[in-house]
Amino acid sequence: MPLKLPEGFSISIFAKNLENPRVLAIDPYGNIIVSVASQGKVVALPDKNKDGIAEENKTIISGLNKPHGLSFACSPKCKLFVAESDKVGSYDYEKEFSAVNKTKLADLPDGGNHFTRTLLIANIDGEDKLLTSVGSSCNVCNETDSRRAKILSANPDGSDLKVFSFGLRNSVFMAQNSVS
């Protein structure tokens, strides 16, 4: 069945030649960054002339283990956080498309049915926290790893890792309600 858009709407292709892109994030310079889990990389899609079409697919980081979640925090330096299937890391994001100085922040359980790991930098009780979702290893089972089927909370440097929420089969994507 062909795609039908409501009156007044249009659709176009922004980027091509990406194999199953997963998570989109906007970098501090306004560029779209995407994780490509199947290829183990994070890619930038710059649209320098602002015509609604990415000029290129520029690999920022490669050799990752099924990268999924992406998040940026800039205070005072910009950091790119990347959740892989088995860990969360941060990179110094020094200029457009430059992610360097990887720091592993936390180990995560790898494998299982739910390999995606979503990230969110959230303000909780006045402090920035890095939230990481870790899905269950299966659909119906007793988990053997205490980090599974939860959202974990840590300081942005990876310290103070603890359970934020539990009993969640596979939380993919999170948002914080900014209305208080």
Secondary structure as UniProt FT lines:
FT   TURN            7..8
FT   STRAND          24..26
FT   TURN            28..29
FT   STRAND          32..36
FT   HELIX           37..39
FT   STRAND          41..45
FT   TURN            48..49
FT   STRAND          58..61
FT   STRAND          70..74
FT   STRAND          78..83
FT   STRAND          87..95
FT   TURN            96..97
FT   STRAND          98..107
FT   STRAND          119..124
FT   TURN            125..126
FT   STRAND          127..134
FT   TURN            146..147
FT   STRAND          150..154
FT   TURN            156..157
FT   STRAND          162..166
//
